[in-house]
Amino acid sequence: MAATTINSADLESFQSVLRYSDRVLALCGAGLSAASGLPTFRGAGGIWRSHAAVQLATPEAFRENPGLVWHFYNYRRHMALGAKPNAAHYALVELARRKKGFLTLTQNVDGLSPRAGHDARKIKYLHGSLFDLKCSAFFCDYKETNNYVDPLVPALEIPKEVPQPTPSGTAGSSEAATASLEKALGITSNDMDISKSEVPLRDVSADELPHCPKCGNGLLRPGIVWFGEQLPSDTLKEVDKFVAESPKIDIMLVIGTSAAVYPAAGYVAIARDKGARVAVINVDRNDIPGGQYGMCRGDWFFQGDASTIIPELFK
Ligand SMILES: CC(C)NC(=O)[C@H](Cc1c[nH]c2ccccc12)NC(=O)[C@H](CCCC/N=C(/NCCC(=O)O)S[C@H]1O[C@H](COP(=O)(O)OP(=O)(O)OC[C@H]2O[C@@H](n3cnc4c(N)ncnc43)[C@H](O)[C@@H]2O)[C@@H](O)[C@H]1O)NC(=O)OCc1ccccc1
């Protein structure tokens, strides 16, 4: 990860503008949760068991192979449940508390912002949550939220390694390092890493998957916005209301996102049209909304890990 360098002049000018800002919008992506140990969407090349994550995150994939898609989401639920919010999540919570006109737009479905105590009135989950479920039958409106059952059904249990006896007294430092990392991630040490296609994973038939308790025959699916699906209309309305009520948006924060997915990425331009100065926080200078030429005069680019930079910026 690139060294985190904060240019003091940029830091000062950013903080002086933030101090007098009434209306602040923050667009967040997977980079916000990277320091919590969760892979980004395009991390590991965006591949999960030789499948492109963007392909698995579609209604077509669920229709074709609900067992595989549920393994994908059960794995991400398990990882997210084992992860902890990082300093960037908490700094956003604090800024939201301080600023009356503040709204976080998160593309993340990992539940770390609410676990950090983010004011629910000042955050919009553009792409849903791993811990919401809904019925996949088009005629059924069953929904449930905050379902933290892990695994969701026994058939989705993540297989465990059979711990290899290490010849007595030779437990090297690497085991200790792995053990402490796994402890940090809260994953039990012998979870097999099913994101790797070489790790055997049993096929799960539809009758072993969670079914809708209301209509009785629909399969339950993750309460997630898949590619090709419309974002929740009430969420879009509430974001538009925040923008419409803002005579001016002072700052648009773009935190740990490749800003390549729409309509989420479109809010950067909308904020600009409302006079916002854009502050991009990203480890990768190439990942700026609209690319290299996406930056305008008066914008800021802070290169480095969000969990280090964000607390510094909001001081
Ligand atoms: C790929 C893209 C071009 N496609 C789209 O945008 C599509 C199609 C489309 C619509 N409008 C368009 C306009 C132009 C082009 C295409 C479209 N959009 C849709 O399909 C949307 C729905 C999009 C939502 C899809 N669901 C997700 N997530 C839930 C699933 C799941 O999670 O499984 S999107 C998902 O991918 C995106 C991933 O982006 P990031 O979070 O930014 O992650 P990424 O890995 O890419 O980048 C990480 C960044 O962090 C940085 N980083 C890494 N570590 C750190 C660190 N430590 N610190 C700081 N930064 C860091 C990295 O450098 C990098 O920049 C997020 O949005 C994430 O939520 N729906 C829709 O348009 O419906 C229409 C419609 C209209 C009417 C009726 C019916 C339908």
The ligand as an ORCA input file, in Angstrom:
! r2SCAN-3c Opt
* xyz 0 1
  C     -19.733     -1.459    -13.915
  C     -20.516     -0.211    -14.205
  C     -20.042      0.471    -15.445
  N     -21.945     -0.608    -14.338
  C     -22.868      0.175    -13.804
  O     -22.635      1.226    -13.251
  C     -24.264     -0.383    -13.921
  C     -24.871     -0.042    -15.307
  C     -25.009      1.375    -15.514
  C     -26.037      2.114    -15.069
  N     -25.823      3.434    -15.439
  C     -24.669      3.519    -16.111
  C     -24.024      4.638    -16.664
  C     -22.844      4.433    -17.286
  C     -22.320      3.131    -17.360
  C     -22.963      2.024    -16.789
  C     -24.136      2.236    -16.169
  N     -25.098      0.132    -12.848
  C     -26.097     -0.675    -12.405
  O     -26.353     -1.767    -12.860
  C     -26.949     -0.103    -11.285
  C     -26.721     -0.884     -9.968
  C     -25.323     -0.778     -9.541
  C     -25.164     -1.425     -8.151
  C     -24.516     -2.775     -8.260
  N     -24.204     -3.319     -6.924
  C     -23.086     -3.116     -6.276
  N     -22.868     -3.590     -5.009
  C     -23.833     -4.520     -4.438
  C     -23.503     -5.893     -4.879
  C     -22.391     -6.503     -4.054
  O     -21.696     -5.776     -3.322
  O     -22.229     -7.707     -4.181
  S     -21.832     -2.179     -7.014
  C     -20.376     -2.585     -6.136
  O     -19.323     -2.306     -7.034
  C     -18.743     -1.054     -6.726
  C     -17.309     -1.314     -6.370
  O     -16.690     -0.083     -6.327
  P     -15.811      0.343     -5.029
  O     -16.606      0.175     -3.800
  O     -15.238      1.645     -5.353
  O     -14.690     -0.809     -4.975
  P     -13.479     -1.038     -5.976
  O     -12.863     -2.305     -5.550
  O     -13.929     -0.868     -7.381
  O     -12.472      0.171     -5.669
  C     -11.898      0.279     -4.398
  C     -11.192      1.624     -4.407
  O     -10.617      1.830     -3.126
  C      -9.252      2.166     -3.270
  N      -8.603      1.648     -2.055
  C      -8.230      0.355     -1.811
  N      -7.723      0.262     -0.535
  C      -7.829      1.514      0.010
  C      -7.509      2.057      1.290
  N      -6.963      1.314      2.257
  N      -7.750      3.379      1.504
  C      -8.270      4.175      0.527
  N      -8.613      3.704     -0.729
  C      -8.392      2.399     -0.957
  C      -8.790      1.525     -4.564
  O      -7.702      2.215     -5.113
  C     -10.050      1.700     -5.424
  O     -10.082      2.981     -5.994
  C     -19.483     -0.488     -5.542
  O     -20.489      0.362     -6.027
  C     -20.096     -1.747     -4.920
  O     -21.231     -1.478     -4.163
  N     -28.325     -0.288    -11.599
  C     -28.848      0.347    -12.638
  O     -28.251      1.119    -13.325
  O     -30.152      0.024    -12.838
  C     -30.648      0.613    -14.013
  C     -32.030      0.374    -14.036
  C     -32.787      1.441    -14.319
  C     -34.122      1.228    -14.401
  C     -34.646     -0.055    -14.194
  C     -33.829     -1.114    -13.902
  C     -32.481     -0.910    -13.798
*
